[in-house]
Amino acid sequence: MNQSEPKGIKDEYLEAAIVAWEQCVRIIEDNVNNRAFQTWFSPIKAVSLQNGVLTIQVPSQFFYEWLEEHYVELLAKTIKRVLGKNAQLAYRIQMENNSAHKSPATMQLPASQQAKAKRGENYIDMPLVLEDPSKIKNPFVIPGMKRFEIDPQLNTSLSFENFVEGSCNALCRSSALTVAQNPGKTSFNPLMIFGGTGCGKTHILQAAGNQVRKLHPQKTVLYVSAEKFINQYIEHSRNREVGDFINFYQLIDVLLLDDIHIFTNAPKAQDALFAIFNHLHQTGKQIVLTSDTPPVNLEGMQERLLSRFRWGLIAEMQQPDFETRKTILSAIMRNEGTELSDEVAQYIAYNVQDNIRDLKGAVISILAQSTLLKKEIDLEMAKRVVKNLIKTSEKEIDLAEIQRMVCDYFHIDFEKLQSKSRLGDIVNARQIAMYLTKKFTKNSLKAIGNYYGKRDHTTVIHSIQKVEDFLNTDEDYKTSFLEIQHKIQLAIM
């Protein structure tokens, strides 16, 4: 590397630094790709080597932060390999100077003290070397346990085996299982799962924890809600034991943190989370997070935390679709030792759409009524229970809704059914739409014809007759028709 002597540094300290840094560079070059090396290590200049502290100069504050966030472990190991186990690294940051006639100013910082470089922010800054675990206060002490035995806070009944997978949650389940199999060793670190209330995020989080304990019993796993984490932080802060609090969490191998959106109203706790997150990530520990909203919508969360959430994989867990809800219902009923008729299951699955908790609540209420009243579960009982739990979707379906369902089924543009087109696929879909509109609405033949492209009532009569003819002669046609009709029946239950 091309080196120039910084002003005020003795020649011997500079020369020793250059020699040491050149040895470090050779090691680093073998451990990163060429592009990363040229970008992040070539611009570095050795400044001084004195009393076991190697000082290097970097071009900017951003440059320094990037090294600390992405290469701190590599730098630490390399420095100790070249200079011995007690060696330390310090940075000199070149500051911009508006005067063209003056040398750039510098600011000197020790390694792993990035927080102190951020002026005007009260950041918590913890060392990478932790205290003796036996001396750290355990926030999860349970009577009868050893002083530092950590209860994982997991519900062992929540596993991947009893989690119902569908298209709405396949990515989340797959990524969580991958993390559980190789915690801290995949690119999914952190893994952040977000989605609406009651869609199964906590189940996935707990399932991951239980799987880690099954496959890697030597690892320390901890599940904690954001609310509990914040309350613990407040208590430790009140007792001036924040250091203990942070050091405890830095000992965890797999941290499962639920509902992190709650941190938006706890800026001081965010400082603690930042220190914990940094250490766990830098030491190859696994972090899994859940939130009701994606990072971009976490207003009030520190940007430095948001940027770290984006380091790994962000996966959305959507609300379960109709088929997944039916499968979940079947699973719940099997656990209860009973079954629902297809008619009742379809009604519940169609009307209870918002979240899985409501779905389970509906089943529990129906089972309770059936047991207490000593009656079989039927559609009327299901309707009565669901009506008391949520606002149901009972309504009279209209022409536009039937048109939409038919278009969705045949993958035809909405406007095509009302056009003058005589293409076979469009005519077929239009005739089915007219038939179903006559069957499920109170519209007259004239109103139906007028809606579908200002056609007269005789066209509607002809369409109805054609549909009936096909239903009697074409099994494939009949199958498609019945599927569309079934969707409409569900919509008006």
BAKEZA-690925 format. One record per residue (C-alpha): residue in three letters; x, y, z. Coordinates in steps of 0.02 Angstrom, whole numbers, padded with zeros to 5 digits, always signed. Example, Ala and Ser with C-alpha at 12.3 -4.5 7.8 and 13.67 -1.06 7.14 Angstrom:
// BAKEZA-690925
ALA+00615-00225+00390 SER+00684-00053+00357 
This chain:
// BAKEZA-690925
MET+00000+00000+00000 ASN+00054+00176-00034 GLN+00085+00257+00135 SER+00120+00437+00182 GLU+00174+00492+00355 PRO+00033+00578+00450 LYS+00086+00739+00533 GLY+00146+00724+00714 ILE+00180+00537+00715 LYS+00356+00476+00750 ASP+00443+00384+00608 GLU+00472+00225+00706 TYR+00290+00208+00754 LEU+00239+00236+00573 GLU+00363+00112+00503 ALA+00311-00022+00627 ALA+00129+00011+00584 ILE+00161-00005+00397 VAL+00250-00172+00419 ALA+00113-00241+00533 TRP-00028-00180+00423 GLU+00051-00254+00267 GLN+00052-00424+00354 CYS-00130-00399+00401 VAL-00173-00351+00223 ARG-00103-00514+00155 ILE-00213-00613+00274 ILE-00369-00508+00239 GLU-00345-00523+00051 ASP-00359-00712+00067 ASN-00522-00699+00164 VAL-00628-00576+00061 ASN-00668-00563-00123 ASN-00567-00445-00231 ARG-00705-00317-00251 ALA-00731-00302-00063 PHE-00544-00293-00034 GLN-00519-00152-00160 THR-00668-00056-00093 TRP-00643-00072+00095 PHE-00461-00115+00130 SER-00353-00039-00008 PRO-00392+00142+00046 ILE-00336+00108+00226 LYS-00169+00183+00283 ALA-00066+00126+00431 VAL-00035+00269+00552 SER+00049+00206+00709 LEU+00094+00052+00809 GLN+00125+00094+00991 ASN+00103-00009+01150 GLY+00013-00147+01055 VAL-00114-00029+00977 LEU-00116-00023+00787 THR-00194+00138+00723 ILE-00260+00142+00545 GLN-00331+00290+00449 VAL-00494+00274+00351 PRO-00566+00401+00228 SER-00733+00440+00312 GLN-00854+00411+00454 PHE-00962+00301+00340 PHE-00810+00198+00292 TYR-00770+00171+00476 GLU-00949+00119+00517 TRP-00953-00005+00373 LEU-00794-00089+00432 GLU-00860-00102+00609 GLU-01026-00173+00550 HIS-00961-00298+00423 TYR-00779-00339+00456 VAL-00749-00311+00642 GLU-00723-00496+00678 LEU-00604-00520+00532 LEU-00503-00367+00583 ALA-00495-00421+00766 LYS-00435-00597+00725 THR-00308-00534+00598 ILE-00233-00403+00716 LYS-00215-00531+00855 ARG-00137-00657+00736 VAL-00006-00531+00678 LEU+00028-00438+00841 GLY-00025-00559+00978 LYS-00181-00591+01082 ASN-00170-00426+01177 ALA-00160-00319+01019 GLN-00291-00185+00990 LEU-00352-00086+00840 ALA-00390+00100+00835 TYR-00456+00208+00694 ARG-00409+00380+00634 ILE-00551+00452+00530 GLN-00507+00580+00398 MET-00628+00724+00414 GLU-00679+00835+00270 ASN-00600+01009+00268 ASN-00673+01149+00164 SER-00505+01237+00145 ALA-00405+01177-00005 HIS-00243+01236+00076 LYS-00254+01136+00236 SER-00227+00952+00267 PRO-00383+00852+00311 ALA-00422+00848+00496 THR-00432+00681+00584 MET-00533+00607+00726 GLN-00465+00458+00822 LEU-00574+00318+00889 PRO-00538+00149+00965 ALA-00607-00003+00875 SER-00783-00064+00921 GLN-00832+00108+00988 GLN-00939+00159+00842 ALA-01078+00226+00950 LYS-00968+00363+01022 ALA-00937+00432+00849 LYS-01121+00476+00829 ARG-01132+00649+00904 GLY-01290+00704+00990 GLU-01354+00525+01017 ASN-01349+00435+01183 TYR-01303+00262+01118 ILE-01263+00114+01228 ASP-01093+00043+01185 MET-01041-00126+01253 PRO-00874-00219+01236 LEU-00863-00378+01134 VAL-00782-00471+01278 LEU-00917-00521+01402 GLU-00908-00542+01588 ASP-00906-00711+01675 PRO-01085-00777+01648 SER-01097-00832+01830 LYS-01085-00649+01882 ILE-01225-00588+01767 LYS-01400-00565+01834 ASN-01523-00681+01745 PRO-01690-00593+01705 PHE-01771-00764+01680 VAL-01728-00843+01846 ILE-01853-00977+01895 PRO-01863-01044+02073 GLY-01768-01208+02089 MET-01656-01175+01939 LYS-01471-01145+01945 ARG-01417-00963+01948 PHE-01376-00954+01764 GLU-01487-01089+01691 ILE-01593-01006+01556 ASP-01770-01064+01525 PRO-01803-01044+01336 GLN-01981-00981+01367 LEU-02048-01097+01231 ASN-02215-01184+01212 THR-02164-01360+01162 SER-02334-01392+01079 LEU-02293-01265+00942 SER-02193-01354+00809 PHE-02168-01359+00621 GLU-02261-01525+00618 ASN-02425-01449+00678 PHE-02407-01287+00581 VAL-02523-01289+00430 GLU-02429-01234+00275 GLY-02510-01143+00130 SER-02460-01021-00006 CYS-02489-00880+00118 ASN-02349-00937+00236 ALA-02238-01058+00137 LEU-02089-00939+00126 CYS-02095-00899+00312 ARG-02105-01081+00363 SER-01967-01134+00244 SER-01847-00996+00296 ALA-01880-01024+00482 LEU-01847-01210+00461 THR-01685-01173+00368 VAL-01629-01058+00508 ALA-01673-01187+00640 GLN-01570-01319+00551 ASN-01415-01208+00539 PRO-01435-01063+00661 GLY-01315-00919+00627 LYS-01242-01005+00473 THR-01361-00950+00336 SER-01387-00784+00249 PHE-01555-00772+00340 ASN-01482-00679+00488 PRO-01580-00591+00547 LEU-01739-00675+00487 MET-01883-00552+00502 ILE-02062-00613+00481 PHE-02201-00485+00469 GLY-02388-00498+00447 GLY-02556-00454+00522 THR-02617-00503+00694 GLY-02660-00685+00718 CYS-02585-00755+00558 GLY-02463-00875+00644 LYS-02302-00775+00670 THR-02280-00828+00851 HIS-02311-01010+00807 ILE-02172-01002+00676 LEU-02055-00915+00799 GLN-02085-01043+00935 ALA-02074-01187+00811 ALA-01902-01125+00758 GLY-01846-01120+00939 ASN-01909-01295+00975 GLN-01825-01362+00818 VAL-01658-01283+00867 ARG-01667-01364+01039 LYS-01705-01531+00957 LEU-01563-01523+00829 HIS-01437-01420+00929 PRO-01465-01455+01114 GLN-01301-01371+01160 LYS-01363-01200+01099 THR-01446-01074+01215 VAL-01615-01026+01143 LEU-01727-00888+01210 TYR-01900-00829+01156 VAL-01953-00660+01222 SER-02089-00537+01174 ALA-02039-00358+01141 GLU-02153-00302+01282 LYS-02064-00414+01407 PHE-01893-00361+01343 ILE-01938-00177+01365 ASN-02008-00204+01540 GLN-01849-00296+01589 TYR-01744-00155+01519 ILE-01843-00025+01618 GLU-01820-00125+01779 HIS-01633-00147+01751 SER-01615+00036+01704 ARG-01703+00087+01865 ASN-01580-00021+01962 ARG-01432+00042+01860 GLU-01400-00134+01795 VAL-01414-00103+01607 GLY-01242-00177+01579 ASP-01297-00339+01662 PHE-01455-00340+01557 ILE-01360-00320+01393 ASN-01226-00445+01440 PHE-01359-00575+01480 TYR-01439-00561+01309 GLN-01268-00564+01224 LEU-01246-00741+01291 ILE-01394-00809+01191 ASP-01358-00918+01038 VAL-01531-00903+00959 LEU-01635-00750+01005 LEU-01819-00756+00956 LEU-01892-00582+00978 ASP-02080-00565+00952 ASP-02179-00407+00904 ILE-02033-00287+00879 HIS-02152-00150+00818 ILE-02181-00114+01003 PHE-02003-00045+01011 THR-02057+00108+00912 ASN-02118+00184+01075 ALA-01964+00136+01177 PRO-01810+00231+01111 LYS-01699+00189+01260 ALA-01737+00003+01244 GLN-01689+00019+01060 ASP-01515+00070+01117 ALA-01501-00092+01216 LEU-01569-00193+01071 PHE-01439-00115+00956 ALA-01295-00167+01069 ILE-01365-00343+01086 PHE-01402-00361+00901 ASN-01227-00304+00851 HIS-01140-00427+00965 LEU-01249-00576+00920 HIS-01232-00544+00734 GLN-01044-00515+00742 THR-01017-00676+00839 GLY-01121-00784+00722 LYS-01274-00802+00833 GLN-01449-00815+00757 ILE-01583-00680+00773 VAL-01765-00706+00721 LEU-01889-00563+00733 THR-02075-00540+00704 SER-02174-00382+00674 ASP-02350-00331+00627 THR-02278-00220+00491 PRO-02126-00219+00374 PRO-01971-00117+00423 VAL-02016+00026+00305 ASN-02171+00060+00411 LEU-02086+00053+00581 GLU-02096+00239+00616 GLY-01999+00285+00773 MET-01871+00145+00753 GLN-01690+00202+00742 GLU-01623+00195+00564 ARG-01469+00099+00620 LEU-01584-00040+00683 LEU-01691-00036+00526 SER-01535-00055+00419 ARG-01486-00209+00519 PHE-01658-00286+00502 ARG-01630-00277+00315 TRP-01465-00373+00323 GLY-01549-00542+00314 LEU-01716-00603+00247 ILE-01881-00511+00268 ALA-02028-00628+00237 GLU-02212-00583+00237 MET-02340-00698+00317 GLN-02507-00664+00235 GLN-02678-00701+00304 PRO-02725-00883+00267 ASP-02824-00909+00107 PHE-02987-01007+00100 GLU-02910-01178+00072 THR-02780-01152+00209 ARG-02917-01098+00330 LYS-03012-01258+00292 THR-02857-01362+00324 ILE-02827-01271+00488 LEU-03007-01305+00539 SER-02984-01490+00503 ALA-02824-01494+00605 ILE-02908-01408+00753 MET-03054-01528+00748 ARG-02940-01680+00738 ASN-02853-01620+00895 GLU-03024-01610+00978 GLY-03068-01786+00922 THR-03212-01738+00808 GLU-03251-01679+00632 LEU-03354-01545+00546 SER-03465-01575+00397 ASP-03399-01502+00235 GLU-03543-01379+00232 VAL-03504-01311+00407 ALA-03316-01306+00375 GLN-03342-01208+00215 TYR-03456-01084+00301 ILE-03334-01050+00444 ALA-03182-01043+00329 TYR-03267-00920+00212 ASN-03334-00803+00346 VAL-03192-00805+00473 GLN-03056-00728+00365 ASP-02956-00605+00470 ASN-02845-00718+00575 ILE-02816-00892+00643 ARG-02858-00841+00821 ASP-03037-00799+00769 LEU-03045-00965+00677 LYS-02995-01060+00834 GLY-03115-00955+00937 ALA-03259-01000+00822 VAL-03220-01186+00834 ILE-03207-01181+01024 SER-03374-01090+01038 ILE-03460-01212+00921 LEU-03390-01361+01015 ALA-03446-01285+01180 GLN-03624-01258+01117 SER-03632-01432+01045 THR-03575-01509+01210 LEU-03683-01403+01325 LEU-03841-01416+01219 LYS-03807-01598+01174 LYS-03838-01561+00990 GLU-03749-01607+00830 ILE-03650-01468+00748 ASP-03748-01406+00597 LEU-03746-01253+00484 GLU-03875-01159+00588 MET-03770-01179+00746 ALA-03615-01122+00651 LYS-03704-00969+00583 ARG-03767-00923+00757 VAL-03594-00937+00835 VAL-03501-00847+00695 LYS-03629-00707+00694 ASN-03591-00672+00878 LEU-03402-00674+00849 ILE-03379-00572+00692 LYS-03473-00473+00562 THR-03520-00603+00432 SER-03526-00576+00246 GLU-03709-00624+00219 LYS-03773-00517+00077 GLU-03862-00522-00088 ILE-03734-00543-00225 ASP-03742-00422-00372 LEU-03707-00433-00558 ALA-03534-00358-00546 GLU-03478-00483-00414 ILE-03536-00631-00518 GLN-03451-00556-00670 ARG-03290-00537-00572 MET-03293-00717-00511 VAL-03321-00785-00685 CYS-03184-00675-00758 ASP-03063-00727-00620 TYR-03098-00910-00650 PHE-03071-00901-00839 HIS-02933-00769-00828 ILE-03030-00648-00939 ASP-03023-00459-00926 PHE-03173-00391-00831 GLU-03232-00280-00974 LYS-03231-00419-01105 LEU-03396-00495-01047 GLN-03484-00331-01082 SER-03401-00308-01251 LYS-03465-00358-01424 SER-03331-00492-01439 ARG-03386-00658-01515 LEU-03229-00755-01473 GLY-03272-00929-01410 ASP-03194-00916-01237 ILE-03277-00749-01204 VAL-03448-00806-01267 ASN-03437-00961-01157 ALA-03393-00858-01002 ARG-03528-00729-01040 GLN-03662-00865-01056 ILE-03612-00941-00887 ALA-03613-00769-00807 MET-03788-00734-00873 TYR-03849-00903-00811 LEU-03779-00879-00637 THR-03841-00700-00628 LYS-04018-00761-00665 LYS-04001-00899-00535 PHE-03927-00798-00392 THR-04000-00624-00413 LYS-04173-00548-00433 ASN-04129-00458-00594 SER-04246-00477-00742 LEU-04192-00551-00909 LYS-04198-00377-00983 ALA-04087-00304-00845 ILE-03961-00447-00865 GLY-03953-00425-01054 ASN-03934-00238-01038 TYR-03792-00261-00912 TYR-03696-00378-01026 GLY-03670-00261-01173 LYS-03848-00197-01201 ARG-03910-00364-01267 ASP-04096-00406-01271 HIS-04186-00533-01162 THR-04191-00665-01300 THR-03999-00671-01296 VAL-04007-00708-01111 ILE-04135-00847-01138 HIS-04024-00921-01273 SER-03872-00914-01157 ILE-03965-01003-01016 GLN-04019-01140-01135 LYS-03842-01163-01202 VAL-03773-01181-01025 GLU-03903-01312-00981 ASP-03864-01409-01141 PHE-03677-01411-01102 LEU-03709-01464-00921 ASN-03801-01618-00986 THR-03672-01667-01117 ASP-03497-01605-01065 GLU-03420-01665-00902 ASP-03270-01546-00908 TYR-03388-01400-00938 LYS-03497-01459-00793 THR-03346-01470-00676 SER-03293-01291-00716 PHE-03471-01227-00697 LEU-03495-01311-00528 GLU-03332-01238-00463 ILE-03388-01061-00506 GLN-03561-01092-00435 HIS-03483-01158-00274 LYS-03383-00996-00253 ILE-03543-00895-00272 GLN-03635-01004-00146 LEU-03497-00975-00021 ALA-03506-00788-00050 ILE-03690-00779-00005 MET-03690-00897+00144 
